[in-house]
Amino acid sequence: MSKKRNTGISLGGLIVVLAIVAFIYLFPAKTPAPTPTMLPTTPGQLASPPASDGGQPNNQPMNNQTTSWLQVFFTNPNPPDNVGNGIDQGVVADVNNATTSIDVTSFDLNLPSFVNALAAAKQHGVEVRVVVDGVNGTQKLSASESPTKQAFDATQTLTDAGISVVNGGRSSGLMHDKIIIIDGKILYMGSWNMSYNDTFRNNNNLLRITNAPLIANYQAKFNELFVDKKFGTHAQVGAQTTELTIDGVAVENYFSPVDNVMDKLVAYVQGAQKSIRFMIFTYTDTNLANAMIARDQAGVDTQGVIEDRGASQGAMVPLFCAKVPVKVDGNKYTMHHKVIVIDESTVITGSFNFTKSADQENDDNVLVIHNPELAKLYLQEFDRVWGQGKNPDATKITCK
């Protein structure tokens, strides 16, 4: 006699099914992180060169197989407040796919998408460590700027998630680094703070790096800040390896105040043979300004853009008076780059403003990358910022 087939589900089987469904809901599978050479095209990440008029998104990944370890992105604050189309999208994707650790330093920190991603990573068992400036890094995002139209408290969000936050203090200089290290395998660095303004209003550049020896330099610096709590003038850790060759690309890495960064910048400017282009938030260093003036007078094609805030002072005065072509930026918010491009082949970038305090007191970092393809992208960004810039107000500048 054949047995009658049971088409129902037993109570035990139902419990197993419900358990599986609950597990999937609570612990969804992580999506693959974008690879360094094939970052998906999204609004704000173009596969073709960006427009120079500022009318198109300009978060441009490097598209060069010889530099598969490096991508560069630029914010596009024209129009401003374009939430959902910022350079935070790729960063958050990497944070969401972290499995072991996330280390962060940021002078300003109030970007909801990024901070919420850190909190979620912590809840999934990822070790998250954060260092901020104790003043700027603890400021709330106002309701008018928040995507949810509610004030956002990044510090409280991190604390509620059980994330340790170290205050960089100001007694020994500013903790001015902007660094993200994910799983010890991905490094983000540049001029970009993880803040609303730096993402959606200010001009910034951001590099994504996957080279282990270079990441090790930044990890050693982070450990000094977070673990040893040595900041600014008390810092002892410079770049562990200052000169690297990565896939045929020569790279130099420096940390202030240990590595005498300004001397390196002055030397590069003095060695320029064809051209100098610079974009800078704060520029007051006399030696660097004198070097640029000397090279301009020697026939080197020199141009630069300085943030409009306080631009009638500092290096703008001697540069303008020496007839070096300089402009103040046209962004109604902030032009926050810290960039020099030498001879269309060498890019100097990082968190380092051209000031004595950045050189001798603050925690800052710089990369010097010798690569014409990278330089081309930075020159496209320069052309865009230059095109939006304004001539200095001569009535506010007194030449001796």
Summary of the structure (lengths in Angstrom):
residues: 400
radius of gyration: 23.4
end to end distance: 112.8
largest distance: 112.8
contacts: 1370
relative contact order: 0.13
helix: 32%
strand: 23%
